Amino acid sequence: MGDKIRVGLIFGGRSGEHEVSVVSASSIMQALDPEKYQVLPIGITKTGRWLPGVSPQMLAAAGEREVKPGVEALAPAELRFPLGNPDGRLLGELADRVDVVFPVLHGPFGEDGTIQGLLELADLPYVGGGVLASALGMDKALMKMVFQQVKLPIADFLVVLRRDWEQTPEEILARIEDCLGYPCFIKPANLGSSVGISKARDREQLKAALTKAAAYDRKLVVEEFINGREIECSVLGNDDPIASVPGEIVPCAEFYDYEAKYILNDSKLLIPAELPATVTAEIREMAVRAFKAIDCAGLARVDFFVTREGNRVLVNEINTIPGFTNISMYPKMWEATGIPYKELLDRLIELAFERHSDRQRNRVS
C-alpha cells in the first residue's frame, strides 16, 4: 500500500457540466491501475460541498438531491479526512492523504483556474494546465484574442456582455447582423461540452440564442458560421508537447451540441480523420502552437474547422480538461496514435509531478 501513488480524483462541481464530469471521473477511476494507485474520490456537489470518499456513482445517484451528510464516512478509514483542521493548513489533511490531484472538473469552478490556484496554494501536484492556461482556455473571448496575437487563424467573432444585451438589445442585434450575418453561433464564453450553444438563422432565433447563452454567463461569444468539418486533435506534454492523429466529429444533429454529444449517442467519431497528409500535419502543428500559446501543461484538446472548400484550417477552441468518458475524443485519438487509455493516465500523472518539480525550483524569498 505504501508504494502506491495516492491520487485525489476531484469531480462534479458547480457548473453546467457537472454530469459530464461525473461520467469522466468514473471512467478514469475504473482505468487507474490498482497495483500502482490508491484513489481517493472527492465529489463536489452542485452547491459546492466537498465530499471526500464519495464515488462518481454515488454522486450521480443523488441526482438533483444533495448527498446526505455523513456519506463521506463510506470512504476507507485511511482515506477519510476533514477539510479543515486546527493548524489551519489549506484543505486540512488533503496534502497528507494524497500525492497528486487529478481534477476532472469541466467548466467553471474547475477548468477555469480556480481549483488550480487552490491546489497551488496547497502546494499539491496536479494534472493539467496551470492557473493562467486554465483561465485562458475557459474564456473563449480571451482565448481567441491570444490566438489572434500568435497568428493562428480563427473565425470572425464578437463579444457581447449580458448587461448590454439586456439593456440595448436592438443595438446588439444590429451589430451582429452587420458584422457576422446569418447563420451564426452563439455560446457562453466560459462553458464547455456545448452547453448553452445555439445556431441562429434569423433575428428571432438570435434573440432566443442570446437569452439562452446569457443564462449561463455574463459574457457571450457570437461566431460567424463556417461551412466546415469538425476536426479535433489531442495534445500531451509540458514544455515539449506532442499532438495525436486528428479525429473528425460527424454529428447526428445539425451541429455537435450537448444532446448530440451525450444523449443521442449517435454521432460518428472518425479516427484518424480522412484528410490530406498536408492538412493533417498542419492541424497537428497548429494544435501544439495553440497549446503553447496559452502556456498549457499536461493535456488539452484543440478543436478545428476544416473548410469544405479548399481545406482551409481554422482553430475553434482549446479545452484544457477535455472529456474522459468512454466516448470522448481525447483518449480515443491517443489510442489511435499508439497510447492506450491506462498508459495515457500514467503519463498525465507523471507530467503532473514533472511540472510540480519544475515549479519548486522557483525562489520564493
Short mmCIF file of the C-alpha atoms (twelve columns), coordinates in Angstrom:
data_MODEL
# 
_entry.id   MODEL 
# 
loop_
_atom_site.group_PDB 
_atom_site.id 
_atom_site.type_symbol 
_atom_site.label_atom_id 
_atom_site.label_alt_id 
_atom_site.label_comp_id 
_atom_site.label_asym_id 
_atom_site.label_seq_id 
_atom_site.Cartn_x 
_atom_site.Cartn_y 
_atom_site.Cartn_z 
_atom_site.pdbx_PDB_model_num 
ATOM 1   C CA . MET A 1   0.000   0.000  0.000   1 
ATOM 2   C CA . GLY A 2   2.773   2.420  0.911   1 
ATOM 3   C CA . ASP A 3   4.404   2.150  -2.529  1 
ATOM 4   C CA . LYS A 4   1.272   3.144  -4.378  1 
ATOM 5   C CA . ILE A 5   0.750   6.659  -5.672  1 
ATOM 6   C CA . ARG A 6   -2.192  8.222  -3.862  1 
ATOM 7   C CA . VAL A 7   -4.407  10.065 -6.347  1 
ATOM 8   C CA . GLY A 8   -7.064  12.553 -5.304  1 
ATOM 9   C CA . LEU A 9   -9.713  12.448 -8.047  1 
ATOM 10  C CA . ILE A 10  -11.856 15.607 -7.875  1 
ATOM 11  C CA . PHE A 11  -15.083 15.685 -9.894  1 
ATOM 12  C CA . GLY A 12  -18.614 17.047 -10.084 1 
ATOM 13  C CA . GLY A 13  -18.588 20.737 -9.264  1 
ATOM 14  C CA . ARG A 14  -20.718 23.820 -9.616  1 
ATOM 15  C CA . SER A 15  -21.158 24.074 -13.375 1 
ATOM 16  C CA . GLY A 16  -23.481 23.074 -16.176 1 
ATOM 17  C CA . GLU A 17  -21.031 20.274 -16.968 1 
ATOM 18  C CA . HIS A 18  -21.417 18.580 -13.572 1 
ATOM 19  C CA . GLU A 19  -22.902 15.405 -15.052 1 
ATOM 20  C CA . VAL A 20  -20.219 15.085 -17.734 1 
ATOM 21  C CA . SER A 21  -17.536 15.474 -15.076 1 
ATOM 22  C CA . VAL A 22  -19.037 12.640 -13.023 1 
ATOM 23  C CA . VAL A 23  -19.009 10.291 -16.033 1 
ATOM 24  C CA . SER A 24  -15.417 11.265 -16.907 1 
ATOM 25  C CA . ALA A 25  -14.291 10.601 -13.330 1 
ATOM 26  C CA . SER A 26  -15.991 7.215  -13.301 1 
ATOM 27  C CA . SER A 27  -14.085 6.180  -16.448 1 
ATOM 28  C CA . ILE A 28  -10.757 7.372  -15.010 1 
ATOM 29  C CA . MET A 29  -11.340 5.695  -11.644 1 
ATOM 30  C CA . GLN A 30  -12.072 2.362  -13.314 1 
ATOM 31  C CA . ALA A 31  -8.996  2.618  -15.545 1 
ATOM 32  C CA . LEU A 32  -6.351  3.629  -12.982 1 
ATOM 33  C CA . ASP A 33  -4.220  0.566  -12.237 1 
ATOM 34  C CA . PRO A 34  -4.972  -0.586 -8.668  1 
ATOM 35  C CA . GLU A 35  -1.466  -2.063 -8.495  1 
ATOM 36  C CA . LYS A 36  0.021   1.421  -8.972  1 
ATOM 37  C CA . TYR A 37  -2.541  3.778  -7.488  1 
ATOM 38  C CA . GLN A 38  -4.728  4.234  -4.456  1 
ATOM 39  C CA . VAL A 39  -7.581  6.528  -5.472  1 
ATOM 40  C CA . LEU A 40  -9.402  8.938  -3.173  1 
ATOM 41  C CA . PRO A 41  -12.537 10.162 -4.962  1 
ATOM 42  C CA . ILE A 42  -13.619 13.652 -3.919  1 
ATOM 43  C CA . GLY A 43  -17.058 14.590 -5.169  1 
ATOM 44  C CA . ILE A 44  -18.207 18.200 -5.261  1 
ATOM 45  C CA . THR A 45  -21.955 18.749 -5.234  1 
ATOM 46  C CA . LYS A 46  -23.768 21.308 -7.364  1 
ATOM 47  C CA . THR A 47  -23.972 23.538 -4.302  1 
ATOM 48  C CA . GLY A 48  -20.214 23.335 -3.724  1 
ATOM 49  C CA . ARG A 49  -19.972 20.801 -0.861  1 
ATOM 50  C CA . TRP A 50  -16.761 18.758 -0.939  1 
ATOM 51  C CA . LEU A 51  -17.322 15.102 -0.078  1 
ATOM 52  C CA . PRO A 52  -14.110 13.060 0.339   1 
ATOM 53  C CA . GLY A 53  -14.780 9.386  -0.296  1 
ATOM 54  C CA . VAL A 54  -17.918 9.829  -2.407  1 
ATOM 55  C CA . SER A 55  -17.601 7.858  -5.629  1 
ATOM 56  C CA . PRO A 56  -18.803 9.149  -9.014  1 
ATOM 57  C CA . GLN A 57  -21.583 6.558  -8.938  1 
ATOM 58  C CA . MET A 58  -22.779 7.792  -5.529  1 
ATOM 59  C CA . LEU A 59  -22.777 11.426 -6.615  1 
ATOM 60  C CA . ALA A 60  -24.616 10.577 -9.829  1 
ATOM 61  C CA . ALA A 61  -27.221 8.535  -7.933  1 
ATOM 62  C CA . ALA A 62  -28.026 11.550 -5.772  1 
ATOM 63  C CA . GLY A 63  -29.130 13.440 -8.883  1 
ATOM 64  C CA . GLU A 64  -30.710 16.785 -8.063  1 
ATOM 65  C CA . ARG A 65  -30.831 15.847 -4.385  1 
ATOM 66  C CA . GLU A 66  -27.960 16.838 -2.129  1 
ATOM 67  C CA . VAL A 67  -25.806 13.931 -0.978  1 
ATOM 68  C CA . LYS A 68  -26.775 13.086 2.599   1 
ATOM 69  C CA . PRO A 69  -24.448 14.290 5.372   1 
ATOM 70  C CA . GLY A 70  -22.126 11.603 6.628   1 
ATOM 71  C CA . VAL A 71  -21.987 9.670  3.363   1 
ATOM 72  C CA . GLU A 72  -18.280 10.505 3.123   1 
ATOM 73  C CA . ALA A 73  -17.746 8.091  6.012   1 
ATOM 74  C CA . LEU A 74  -18.162 5.309  3.465   1 
ATOM 75  C CA . ALA A 75  -14.583 6.007  2.365   1 
ATOM 76  C CA . PRO A 76  -11.902 3.657  3.687   1 
ATOM 77  C CA . ALA A 77  -10.704 4.793  7.112   1 
ATOM 78  C CA . GLU A 78  -7.190  5.561  5.901   1 
ATOM 79  C CA . LEU A 79  -8.566  7.983  3.302   1 
ATOM 80  C CA . ARG A 80  -11.012 9.942  5.416   1 
ATOM 81  C CA . PHE A 81  -10.007 13.489 6.241   1 
ATOM 82  C CA . PRO A 82  -11.567 16.761 7.390   1 
ATOM 83  C CA . LEU A 83  -11.399 19.774 5.073   1 
ATOM 84  C CA . GLY A 84  -10.212 21.955 7.938   1 
ATOM 85  C CA . ASN A 85  -8.042  21.220 10.963  1 
ATOM 86  C CA . PRO A 86  -6.621  23.048 13.983  1 
ATOM 87  C CA . ASP A 87  -3.257  24.000 12.485  1 
ATOM 88  C CA . GLY A 88  -5.023  25.926 9.719   1 
ATOM 89  C CA . ARG A 89  -3.417  24.280 6.677   1 
ATOM 90  C CA . LEU A 90  -5.270  24.791 3.416   1 
ATOM 91  C CA . LEU A 91  -7.585  21.853 2.633   1 
ATOM 92  C CA . GLY A 92  -6.802  20.335 6.008   1 
ATOM 93  C CA . GLU A 93  -5.129  16.950 5.689   1 
ATOM 94  C CA . LEU A 94  -5.541  16.530 1.915   1 
ATOM 95  C CA . ALA A 95  -1.814  17.012 1.313   1 
ATOM 96  C CA . ASP A 96  -1.114  14.261 3.841   1 
ATOM 97  C CA . ARG A 97  -3.601  11.895 2.206   1 
ATOM 98  C CA . VAL A 98  -2.710  12.209 -1.492  1 
ATOM 99  C CA . ASP A 99  0.454   12.584 -3.563  1 
ATOM 100 C CA . VAL A 100 -1.164  14.118 -6.646  1 
ATOM 101 C CA . VAL A 101 -4.559  15.521 -7.598  1 
ATOM 102 C CA . PHE A 102 -6.403  14.674 -10.810 1 
ATOM 103 C CA . PRO A 103 -9.062  17.370 -11.281 1 
ATOM 104 C CA . VAL A 104 -11.788 16.217 -13.659 1 
ATOM 105 C CA . LEU A 105 -13.908 19.329 -13.319 1 
ATOM 106 C CA . HIS A 106 -15.240 20.556 -16.645 1 
ATOM 107 C CA . GLY A 107 -16.332 24.161 -16.960 1 
ATOM 108 C CA . PRO A 108 -16.409 26.960 -14.345 1 
ATOM 109 C CA . PHE A 109 -15.037 26.350 -10.837 1 
ATOM 110 C CA . GLY A 110 -12.720 23.629 -12.083 1 
ATOM 111 C CA . GLU A 111 -11.425 24.126 -15.611 1 
ATOM 112 C CA . ASP A 112 -11.052 27.887 -15.276 1 
ATOM 113 C CA . GLY A 113 -8.045  28.199 -12.970 1 
ATOM 114 C CA . THR A 114 -9.950  28.342 -9.679  1 
ATOM 115 C CA . ILE A 115 -9.203  24.801 -8.473  1 
ATOM 116 C CA . GLN A 116 -5.699  25.067 -9.962  1 
ATOM 117 C CA . GLY A 117 -4.980  28.151 -7.847  1 
ATOM 118 C CA . LEU A 118 -6.290  26.393 -4.764  1 
ATOM 119 C CA . LEU A 119 -4.046  23.372 -5.392  1 
ATOM 120 C CA . GLU A 120 -1.006  25.599 -5.949  1 
ATOM 121 C CA . LEU A 121 -1.675  27.387 -2.665  1 
ATOM 122 C CA . ALA A 122 -1.818  23.944 -1.060  1 
ATOM 123 C CA . ASP A 123 1.460   23.031 -2.851  1 
ATOM 124 C CA . LEU A 124 -0.004  19.890 -4.403  1 
ATOM 125 C CA . PRO A 125 0.989   18.410 -7.769  1 
ATOM 126 C CA . TYR A 126 -1.993  18.244 -10.113 1 
ATOM 127 C CA . VAL A 127 -2.807  17.046 -13.607 1 
ATOM 128 C CA . GLY A 128 -3.319  19.636 -16.327 1 
ATOM 129 C CA . GLY A 129 -2.672  23.269 -17.093 1 
ATOM 130 C CA . GLY A 130 -1.929  25.941 -14.510 1 
ATOM 131 C CA . VAL A 131 -3.948  28.950 -13.427 1 
ATOM 132 C CA . LEU A 132 -3.261  31.137 -16.461 1 
ATOM 133 C CA . ALA A 133 -3.663  28.400 -19.072 1 
ATOM 134 C CA . SER A 134 -6.871  27.185 -17.470 1 
ATOM 135 C CA . ALA A 135 -8.354  30.674 -17.279 1 
ATOM 136 C CA . LEU A 136 -7.489  31.485 -20.892 1 
ATOM 137 C CA . GLY A 137 -8.688  28.104 -22.101 1 
ATOM 138 C CA . MET A 138 -12.020 28.605 -20.344 1 
ATOM 139 C CA . ASP A 139 -12.697 32.145 -21.563 1 
ATOM 140 C CA . LYS A 140 -13.380 31.766 -25.287 1 
ATOM 141 C CA . ALA A 141 -13.210 35.515 -25.882 1 
ATOM 142 C CA . LEU A 142 -9.738  35.973 -24.376 1 
ATOM 143 C CA . MET A 143 -8.591  32.664 -25.861 1 
ATOM 144 C CA . LYS A 144 -9.410  33.893 -29.355 1 
ATOM 145 C CA . MET A 145 -7.584  37.158 -28.710 1 
ATOM 146 C CA . VAL A 146 -4.455  35.224 -27.715 1 
ATOM 147 C CA . PHE A 147 -4.748  33.037 -30.828 1 
ATOM 148 C CA . GLN A 148 -5.008  36.180 -32.949 1 
ATOM 149 C CA . GLN A 149 -1.863  37.535 -31.297 1 
ATOM 150 C CA . VAL A 150 0.183   34.462 -32.295 1 
ATOM 151 C CA . LYS A 151 -1.265  34.473 -35.838 1 
ATOM 152 C CA . LEU A 152 -3.400  31.358 -35.511 1 
ATOM 153 C CA . PRO A 153 -6.300  31.566 -37.990 1 
ATOM 154 C CA . ILE A 154 -9.760  31.764 -36.373 1 
ATOM 155 C CA . ALA A 155 -13.312 32.577 -37.443 1 
ATOM 156 C CA . ASP A 156 -14.643 36.137 -37.065 1 
ATOM 157 C CA . PHE A 157 -16.363 36.745 -33.725 1 
ATOM 158 C CA . LEU A 158 -17.943 39.338 -31.466 1 
ATOM 159 C CA . VAL A 159 -18.113 39.521 -27.679 1 
ATOM 160 C CA . VAL A 160 -21.405 40.562 -26.072 1 
ATOM 161 C CA . LEU A 161 -21.906 41.307 -22.384 1 
ATOM 162 C CA . ARG A 162 -25.134 40.086 -20.787 1 
ATOM 163 C CA . ARG A 163 -25.713 43.573 -19.383 1 
ATOM 164 C CA . ASP A 164 -25.503 45.134 -22.844 1 
ATOM 165 C CA . TRP A 165 -27.829 42.515 -24.324 1 
ATOM 166 C CA . GLU A 166 -30.398 43.192 -21.613 1 
ATOM 167 C CA . GLN A 167 -30.107 46.998 -21.796 1 
ATOM 168 C CA . THR A 168 -29.607 47.651 -25.546 1 
ATOM 169 C CA . PRO A 169 -30.890 44.562 -27.405 1 
ATOM 170 C CA . GLU A 170 -31.647 46.328 -30.701 1 
ATOM 171 C CA . GLU A 171 -28.142 47.759 -30.859 1 
ATOM 172 C CA . ILE A 172 -26.603 44.340 -30.170 1 
ATOM 173 C CA . LEU A 173 -28.757 42.612 -32.797 1 
ATOM 174 C CA . ALA A 174 -27.856 45.201 -35.431 1 
ATOM 175 C CA . ARG A 175 -24.131 44.911 -34.672 1 
ATOM 176 C CA . ILE A 176 -24.188 41.133 -35.011 1 
ATOM 177 C CA . GLU A 177 -26.158 41.292 -38.257 1 
ATOM 178 C CA . ASP A 178 -23.819 43.926 -39.739 1 
ATOM 179 C CA . CYS A 179 -20.573 42.197 -38.714 1 
ATOM 180 C CA . LEU A 180 -21.382 38.483 -38.944 1 
ATOM 181 C CA . GLY A 181 -24.758 37.959 -40.576 1 
ATOM 182 C CA . TYR A 182 -26.677 34.679 -40.602 1 
ATOM 183 C CA . PRO A 183 -26.303 31.915 -39.763 1 
ATOM 184 C CA . CYS A 184 -24.125 32.444 -36.709 1 
ATOM 185 C CA . PHE A 185 -23.337 30.595 -33.490 1 
ATOM 186 C CA . ILE A 186 -23.923 31.934 -30.000 1 
ATOM 187 C CA . LYS A 187 -22.331 30.455 -26.890 1 
ATOM 188 C CA . PRO A 188 -21.431 31.343 -23.295 1 
ATOM 189 C CA . ALA A 189 -17.807 32.490 -23.146 1 
ATOM 190 C CA . ASN A 190 -17.000 30.366 -20.089 1 
ATOM 191 C CA . LEU A 191 -18.532 26.945 -20.567 1 
ATOM 192 C CA . GLY A 192 -17.877 23.737 -22.467 1 
ATOM 193 C CA . SER A 193 -19.490 20.482 -23.621 1 
ATOM 194 C CA . SER A 194 -21.607 22.656 -25.959 1 
ATOM 195 C CA . VAL A 195 -23.799 23.737 -23.033 1 
ATOM 196 C CA . GLY A 196 -25.827 26.840 -23.911 1 
ATOM 197 C CA . ILE A 197 -24.769 26.918 -27.568 1 
ATOM 198 C CA . SER A 198 -27.225 27.700 -30.376 1 
ATOM 199 C CA . LYS A 199 -27.255 28.307 -34.117 1 
ATOM 200 C CA . ALA A 200 -29.263 31.309 -35.261 1 
ATOM 201 C CA . ARG A 201 -30.592 31.683 -38.806 1 
ATOM 202 C CA . ASP A 202 -32.656 34.834 -38.315 1 
ATOM 203 C CA . ARG A 203 -33.320 37.618 -35.833 1 
ATOM 204 C CA . GLU A 204 -35.876 35.734 -33.748 1 
ATOM 205 C CA . GLN A 205 -33.550 32.763 -33.315 1 
ATOM 206 C CA . LEU A 206 -30.694 35.142 -32.490 1 
ATOM 207 C CA . LYS A 207 -32.761 36.756 -29.718 1 
ATOM 208 C CA . ALA A 208 -33.579 33.352 -28.230 1 
ATOM 209 C CA . ALA A 209 -29.957 32.186 -28.536 1 
ATOM 210 C CA . LEU A 210 -28.536 35.254 -26.777 1 
ATOM 211 C CA . THR A 211 -31.042 34.905 -23.963 1 
ATOM 212 C CA . LYS A 212 -30.249 31.209 -23.607 1 
ATOM 213 C CA . ALA A 213 -26.473 31.768 -23.502 1 
ATOM 214 C CA . ALA A 214 -26.895 34.670 -21.061 1 
ATOM 215 C CA . ALA A 215 -28.441 32.250 -18.564 1 
ATOM 216 C CA . TYR A 216 -25.008 30.614 -18.224 1 
ATOM 217 C CA . ASP A 217 -22.528 33.511 -18.363 1 
ATOM 218 C CA . ARG A 218 -22.175 37.288 -18.215 1 
ATOM 219 C CA . LYS A 219 -20.037 37.212 -21.372 1 
ATOM 220 C CA . LEU A 220 -21.231 35.741 -24.683 1 
ATOM 221 C CA . VAL A 221 -19.353 34.922 -27.876 1 
ATOM 222 C CA . VAL A 222 -21.027 35.173 -31.282 1 
ATOM 223 C CA . GLU A 223 -19.154 33.494 -34.134 1 
ATOM 224 C CA . GLU A 224 -19.518 33.506 -37.878 1 
ATOM 225 C CA . PHE A 225 -20.772 30.281 -39.445 1 
ATOM 226 C CA . ILE A 226 -18.026 28.182 -41.006 1 
ATOM 227 C CA . ASN A 227 -19.102 25.601 -43.555 1 
ATOM 228 C CA . GLY A 228 -16.557 23.070 -42.458 1 
ATOM 229 C CA . ARG A 229 -15.769 19.702 -40.989 1 
ATOM 230 C CA . GLU A 230 -15.288 19.482 -37.210 1 
ATOM 231 C CA . ILE A 231 -11.799 18.152 -36.536 1 
ATOM 232 C CA . GLU A 232 -10.165 17.645 -33.143 1 
ATOM 233 C CA . CYS A 233 -6.592  16.935 -32.055 1 
ATOM 234 C CA . SER A 234 -5.218  15.873 -28.660 1 
ATOM 235 C CA . VAL A 235 -2.055  17.354 -27.142 1 
ATOM 236 C CA . LEU A 236 0.067   15.768 -24.403 1 
ATOM 237 C CA . GLY A 237 3.126   17.114 -22.590 1 
ATOM 238 C CA . ASN A 238 4.555   20.083 -20.727 1 
ATOM 239 C CA . ASP A 239 7.231   22.207 -22.362 1 
ATOM 240 C CA . ASP A 240 7.701   19.787 -25.289 1 
ATOM 241 C CA . PRO A 241 4.142   18.721 -26.144 1 
ATOM 242 C CA . ILE A 242 3.179   16.282 -28.863 1 
ATOM 243 C CA . ALA A 243 -0.022  16.015 -30.887 1 
ATOM 244 C CA . SER A 244 -2.116  12.961 -31.702 1 
ATOM 245 C CA . VAL A 245 -3.603  11.996 -35.022 1 
ATOM 246 C CA . PRO A 246 -6.664  14.164 -35.666 1 
ATOM 247 C CA . GLY A 247 -10.196 12.847 -35.411 1 
ATOM 248 C CA . GLU A 248 -13.416 14.003 -37.045 1 
ATOM 249 C CA . ILE A 249 -16.831 14.523 -35.494 1 
ATOM 250 C CA . VAL A 250 -19.804 13.740 -37.735 1 
ATOM 251 C CA . PRO A 251 -22.697 14.938 -35.555 1 
ATOM 252 C CA . CYS A 252 -26.044 13.178 -35.613 1 
ATOM 253 C CA . ALA A 253 -27.695 16.601 -35.186 1 
ATOM 254 C CA . GLU A 254 -27.200 19.745 -37.248 1 
ATOM 255 C CA . PHE A 255 -24.160 20.553 -35.137 1 
ATOM 256 C CA . TYR A 256 -22.326 18.880 -32.254 1 
ATOM 257 C CA . ASP A 257 -24.391 20.213 -29.361 1 
ATOM 258 C CA . TYR A 258 -24.781 18.771 -25.841 1 
ATOM 259 C CA . GLU A 259 -27.564 16.415 -26.878 1 
ATOM 260 C CA . ALA A 260 -25.589 15.081 -29.844 1 
ATOM 261 C CA . LYS A 261 -22.544 14.530 -27.600 1 
ATOM 262 C CA . TYR A 262 -24.022 12.871 -24.550 1 
ATOM 263 C CA . ILE A 263 -27.694 11.954 -25.001 1 
ATOM 264 C CA . LEU A 264 -28.385 10.726 -28.530 1 
ATOM 265 C CA . ASN A 265 -25.027 8.917  -28.626 1 
ATOM 266 C CA . ASP A 266 -25.434 8.581  -32.395 1 
ATOM 267 C CA . SER A 267 -22.700 10.868 -33.684 1 
ATOM 268 C CA . LYS A 268 -19.810 9.309  -35.582 1 
ATOM 269 C CA . LEU A 269 -16.201 9.638  -34.456 1 
ATOM 270 C CA . LEU A 270 -13.781 9.036  -37.314 1 
ATOM 271 C CA . ILE A 271 -10.260 8.396  -36.039 1 
ATOM 272 C CA . PRO A 272 -7.996  9.118  -37.766 1 
ATOM 273 C CA . ALA A 273 -9.811  11.747 -39.807 1 
ATOM 274 C CA . GLU A 274 -9.632  11.269 -43.553 1 
ATOM 275 C CA . LEU A 275 -7.596  14.299 -44.548 1 
ATOM 276 C CA . PRO A 276 -4.748  15.019 -46.962 1 
ATOM 277 C CA . ALA A 277 -1.376  14.412 -45.327 1 
ATOM 278 C CA . THR A 278 -0.505  18.105 -45.588 1 
ATOM 279 C CA . VAL A 279 -3.705  19.120 -43.761 1 
ATOM 280 C CA . THR A 280 -3.129  16.515 -41.054 1 
ATOM 281 C CA . ALA A 281 0.398   17.839 -40.495 1 
ATOM 282 C CA . GLU A 282 -0.905  21.416 -40.380 1 
ATOM 283 C CA . ILE A 283 -3.530  20.521 -37.763 1 
ATOM 284 C CA . ARG A 284 -1.006  18.759 -35.537 1 
ATOM 285 C CA . GLU A 285 1.420   21.673 -35.781 1 
ATOM 286 C CA . MET A 286 -1.307  24.226 -35.035 1 
ATOM 287 C CA . ALA A 287 -2.569  22.163 -32.085 1 
ATOM 288 C CA . VAL A 288 0.863   22.359 -30.459 1 
ATOM 289 C CA . ARG A 289 1.060   26.100 -31.199 1 
ATOM 290 C CA . ALA A 290 -2.330  26.682 -29.565 1 
ATOM 291 C CA . PHE A 291 -1.240  24.633 -26.531 1 
ATOM 292 C CA . LYS A 292 1.928   26.690 -26.149 1 
ATOM 293 C CA . ALA A 293 0.128   29.988 -26.810 1 
ATOM 294 C CA . ILE A 294 -1.805  29.727 -23.541 1 
ATOM 295 C CA . ASP A 295 1.158   28.086 -21.730 1 
ATOM 296 C CA . CYS A 296 -0.768  24.878 -21.157 1 
ATOM 297 C CA . ALA A 297 0.557   21.761 -19.440 1 
ATOM 298 C CA . GLY A 298 -0.335  18.099 -19.247 1 
ATOM 299 C CA . LEU A 299 -3.214  17.792 -21.650 1 
ATOM 300 C CA . ALA A 300 -5.573  19.660 -23.941 1 
ATOM 301 C CA . ARG A 301 -7.831  19.007 -26.887 1 
ATOM 302 C CA . VAL A 302 -7.768  21.552 -29.701 1 
ATOM 303 C CA . ASP A 303 -10.823 21.829 -31.924 1 
ATOM 304 C CA . PHE A 304 -10.674 22.951 -35.549 1 
ATOM 305 C CA . PHE A 305 -12.799 23.659 -38.578 1 
ATOM 306 C CA . VAL A 306 -11.551 22.453 -41.947 1 
ATOM 307 C CA . THR A 307 -13.481 24.241 -44.667 1 
ATOM 308 C CA . ARG A 308 -15.185 22.119 -47.292 1 
ATOM 309 C CA . GLU A 309 -13.906 24.465 -49.982 1 
ATOM 310 C CA . GLY A 310 -10.134 24.362 -50.118 1 
ATOM 311 C CA . ASN A 311 -9.272  22.554 -46.858 1 
ATOM 312 C CA . ARG A 312 -8.546  25.814 -45.015 1 
ATOM 313 C CA . VAL A 313 -7.830  25.133 -41.315 1 
ATOM 314 C CA . LEU A 314 -9.232  27.371 -38.565 1 
ATOM 315 C CA . VAL A 315 -8.713  26.957 -34.821 1 
ATOM 316 C CA . ASN A 316 -12.030 26.914 -32.962 1 
ATOM 317 C CA . GLU A 317 -11.016 26.485 -29.311 1 
ATOM 318 C CA . ILE A 318 -8.821  24.649 -26.814 1 
ATOM 319 C CA . ASN A 319 -10.139 22.537 -23.930 1 
ATOM 320 C CA . THR A 320 -7.729  22.184 -21.013 1 
ATOM 321 C CA . ILE A 321 -9.704  19.425 -19.236 1 
ATOM 322 C CA . PRO A 322 -11.329 17.563 -22.131 1 
ATOM 323 C CA . GLY A 323 -13.933 14.888 -21.581 1 
ATOM 324 C CA . PHE A 324 -12.663 11.491 -20.428 1 
ATOM 325 C CA . THR A 325 -15.829 9.447  -20.875 1 
ATOM 326 C CA . ASN A 326 -15.787 6.197  -22.810 1 
ATOM 327 C CA . ILE A 327 -16.919 8.102  -25.928 1 
ATOM 328 C CA . SER A 328 -14.599 11.103 -25.511 1 
ATOM 329 C CA . MET A 329 -12.304 12.063 -28.343 1 
ATOM 330 C CA . TYR A 330 -9.225  12.943 -26.277 1 
ATOM 331 C CA . PRO A 331 -8.337  9.397  -25.140 1 
ATOM 332 C CA . LYS A 332 -9.632  7.839  -28.351 1 
ATOM 333 C CA . MET A 333 -7.280  9.920  -30.501 1 
ATOM 334 C CA . TRP A 334 -4.308  8.953  -28.347 1 
ATOM 335 C CA . GLU A 335 -5.317  5.298  -28.529 1 
ATOM 336 C CA . ALA A 336 -5.263  5.594  -32.337 1 
ATOM 337 C CA . THR A 337 -1.841  7.254  -32.075 1 
ATOM 338 C CA . GLY A 338 -0.445  4.391  -30.005 1 
ATOM 339 C CA . ILE A 339 -1.036  5.390  -26.371 1 
ATOM 340 C CA . PRO A 340 -3.767  3.278  -24.716 1 
ATOM 341 C CA . TYR A 341 -6.036  4.703  -22.002 1 
ATOM 342 C CA . LYS A 342 -4.184  3.282  -18.984 1 
ATOM 343 C CA . GLU A 343 -0.797  4.422  -20.287 1 
ATOM 344 C CA . LEU A 344 -2.242  7.853  -21.039 1 
ATOM 345 C CA . LEU A 345 -3.322  8.220  -17.408 1 
ATOM 346 C CA . ASP A 346 0.158   7.140  -16.268 1 
ATOM 347 C CA . ARG A 347 1.749   9.802  -18.465 1 
ATOM 348 C CA . LEU A 348 -0.581  12.536 -17.238 1 
ATOM 349 C CA . ILE A 349 0.272   11.776 -13.628 1 
ATOM 350 C CA . GLU A 350 3.996   11.735 -14.449 1 
ATOM 351 C CA . LEU A 351 3.621   15.116 -16.173 1 
ATOM 352 C CA . ALA A 352 1.885   16.482 -13.063 1 
ATOM 353 C CA . PHE A 353 4.871   15.532 -10.901 1 
ATOM 354 C CA . GLU A 354 7.262   16.924 -13.525 1 
ATOM 355 C CA . ARG A 355 5.520   20.317 -13.641 1 
ATOM 356 C CA . HIS A 356 5.315   20.492 -9.838  1 
ATOM 357 C CA . SER A 357 9.038   19.746 -9.523  1 
ATOM 358 C CA . ASP A 358 9.799   22.484 -12.025 1 
ATOM 359 C CA . ARG A 359 7.624   24.915 -10.064 1 
ATOM 360 C CA . GLN A 360 9.511   24.026 -6.881  1 
ATOM 361 C CA . ARG A 361 12.673  25.465 -8.437  1 
ATOM 362 C CA . ASN A 362 11.221  28.981 -8.233  1 
ATOM 363 C CA . ARG A 363 12.696  31.129 -5.474  1 
ATOM 364 C CA . VAL A 364 10.145  32.461 -3.004  1 
ATOM 365 C CA . SER A 365 12.458  34.664 -0.974  1 
# 
